[in-house]
Each structure stands twice: as C-alpha cells, then as structure tokens.
Amino acid sequence: MEIQPMYYEKGTVVETATGNKVSRRDTHLFGSTNIVLSGKSIIMDGCILRGDLNSIRIGKYCVIGEKSIIRPSYKAFSKGFTYFPIHVGDYVFIENVSNSLIICQNCVIMASQIGSYVHIGRNSIIGRNVVLKDCVQILPDSVVPQDAIIPPFSIVGGNPATVVGELPSMTQDLMIQANKSFYENFISSAKKFL
C-alpha cells in the first residue's frame, strides 16, 4: 500500500535538528527535558507526553497518533507512587487506518517497554507495566491488561487483550517500509508547490 502525501500547514509543526516533527496543535509535552526522540519521529495533534513523571525515550521513525497519551507506568506503595521510565523502540506506529488515509487517534500508553516494529491500533489502551516485545500488532479498541508481557510476532486484540494470531517473519521489513514512507509523505504544504 502506497501512502499518499499528507500536508500540514507551515508553522503548525516544529521540525527539530534530528528530523522529528512535533505538532503545535494542542500537543502537550510535560517535562520536555525528560523526553528523548531519537530522530525522524512524528508526534501528531493533541498528544500528551508526561515526561514530568519520569523519562520517555522514543526511537527513530515512530509515529505517535492524534490524541494519544504516553505516560510512565507506576507502582503504588504505602507512602506514595513510584513512576518508571518508558522506552519505545524504533519504527513504532500508533495509528488508525480509515478511508485509505492514516488518521491516528486516542491511544493511552502506560507500558514500561514497547519494542521495535510495533503497530498499535486506534483507541487501544496499553496498561501499566506492560512489555510489548518486538514485532507486535495490537488490534484497534484493545485493552492490554497491566503487567502483561506480549511475545514477539503476536497479534493481540480484545478486552482484555489476548493473543489472537501470529505476524509473518517479514514484519520488521514491512514496518520499516511503512514508517519511513509515512515520514517521507508527512510534509509541509509550503513544499506542495515546489
């Protein structure tokens, strides 16, 4: 599937020196000094990243969809909470495909680790302390319960989410191609006429 160009208005997205594209529209990066984007990642409109609670590390060529929330997981103790850092691998897509356009939306991520080459469907909730290994697909509207460990090459869906299938061995290549294509086709409308 070829991704059509997606244009954003000039000035609505900040592009960093490492090629990250972060929307200015209703996006909140709390504790931005604790948020590390490795390069060429996209954070869409309305996202909330809670780096004020603990560090968030996001790999290269990741797409964080519209209105998605990423916050560190926590553990309650008798004297309060302890928040843990979250690590998101490379080539992670948090999205929803609708009408042949990629419209990312409404995921809540509280995992302690998300491996590389992971695809998280729209409206999904990833519970506290969840570990998603490499090459995992979370189907739309899924709720992955806290403390779950999802093995590599799993397709997971439902509420509570369970393994419902297996991904092909070429998932890594497909995710690299899809995420790079998405990044290259997410461009400023000012470049539309060049």
Helices and strands as residue ranges (DSSP letters): E 6-8, E 13-15, E 21-23, E 28-30, G 32-34, E 35-37, E 42-43, E 48-50, E 56-58, E 63-64, E 69-70, E 74-77, E 80-83, E 86-88, E 93-94, E 97-98, E 101-102, E 108-109, E 113-114, E 119-120, E 125-126, E 131-132, E 137-138, E 143-144, E 149-150, E 154-158, E 161-166, H 171-185, E 186-188, G 189-191
